[in-house]
């Protein structure tokens, strides 16, 4: 289980969250330049990983503009229309 999640809310500060079952975040993407990017740092007891949790060119196609992720120490997986077939990624 993730012990801590760090999510930058702007360039000056990080928001810290203690891992629970689910979290929900809303990002406002740039509709013109399509370069919006948000990343997270996932922390376990002795290891941490970073991942670009929202990349506009990759994620703007999420169903209803809502992307769902399953996060494990092995890597992040984006939930698809078929919940038994997520798209998994390597850590950054």
C-alpha positions as CSV (number, residue, x, y, z in Angstrom):
1,X,0.0,0.0,0.0
2,X,1.2,3.5,-0.8
3,X,2.2,5.3,2.3
4,X,2.2,8.9,0.9
5,X,1.3,10.6,-2.4
6,X,2.8,14.0,-3.3
7,X,1.0,16.0,-5.9
8,X,2.3,19.5,-7.0
9,X,-0.5,22.0,-7.0
10,X,1.7,24.7,-8.4
11,X,5.4,25.3,-8.8
12,X,5.9,26.5,-5.2
13,X,4.3,23.8,-3.1
14,X,3.4,20.1,-3.0
15,X,0.3,18.7,-1.6
16,X,0.8,15.5,0.6
17,X,-1.8,12.8,1.0
18,X,-1.8,9.7,3.1
19,X,-2.8,6.8,1.0
20,X,-6.4,5.7,1.2
21,X,-8.6,3.6,-1.0
22,X,-9.4,6.4,-3.5
23,X,-8.5,9.9,-4.3
24,X,-9.9,12.2,-6.9
25,X,-8.2,15.2,-8.5
26,X,-9.4,17.7,-11.1
27,X,-7.0,19.2,-13.6
28,X,-7.8,22.0,-16.0
29,X,-6.0,21.3,-19.3
30,X,-4.8,23.9,-21.8
31,X,-7.3,23.6,-24.7
32,X,-5.1,25.5,-27.2
33,X,-1.5,24.3,-26.8
34,X,-2.3,20.8,-25.4
35,X,0.8,20.7,-23.3
36,X,-0.7,20.3,-19.8
37,X,1.3,18.0,-17.5
38,X,0.9,17.0,-13.9
39,X,3.1,14.5,-12.0
40,X,3.0,12.7,-8.7
41,X,5.5,11.1,-6.4
42,X,4.3,7.8,-4.8
43,X,6.1,6.8,-1.6
44,X,6.3,3.4,0.0
45,X,8.3,2.4,3.1
46,X,11.7,2.2,1.4
47,X,11.1,3.2,-2.2
48,X,9.5,6.0,-4.2
49,X,8.5,6.6,-7.8
50,X,7.5,9.5,-9.9
51,X,4.9,9.4,-12.7
52,X,3.3,11.9,-15.0
53,X,-0.2,11.3,-13.9
54,X,-1.8,13.6,-16.5
55,X,-0.2,14.1,-19.9
56,X,-2.7,16.0,-22.1
57,X,-1.9,14.4,-25.4
58,X,-2.1,10.9,-23.7
59,X,-5.0,11.4,-21.3
60,X,-7.5,13.8,-23.0
61,X,-9.1,10.7,-24.6
62,X,-10.1,9.3,-21.2
63,X,-13.8,8.4,-21.0
64,X,-15.8,11.5,-20.0
65,X,-12.4,13.3,-19.5
66,X,-12.0,11.2,-16.3
67,X,-8.9,9.1,-16.0
68,X,-8.7,6.3,-13.4
69,X,-5.5,4.7,-12.2
70,X,-4.4,1.7,-10.3
71,X,-1.1,2.4,-8.5
72,X,1.2,-0.4,-7.3
73,X,4.9,-0.6,-6.6
74,X,5.3,-2.3,-9.9
75,X,3.9,0.7,-11.8
76,X,0.8,2.8,-12.7
77,X,-2.0,1.3,-14.7
78,X,-4.7,3.4,-16.4
79,X,-8.2,1.8,-16.2
80,X,-9.8,1.4,-19.6
81,X,-13.4,0.6,-20.7
82,X,-12.5,-3.0,-20.0
83,X,-11.6,-3.0,-16.3
84,X,-9.8,-6.3,-16.7
85,X,-7.5,-4.9,-19.3
86,X,-5.7,-1.7,-17.9
87,X,-2.9,0.0,-19.8
88,X,0.2,-0.2,-17.6
89,X,3.2,2.1,-17.8
90,X,6.8,2.1,-16.5
91,X,7.7,4.6,-13.7
92,X,9.4,7.8,-14.9
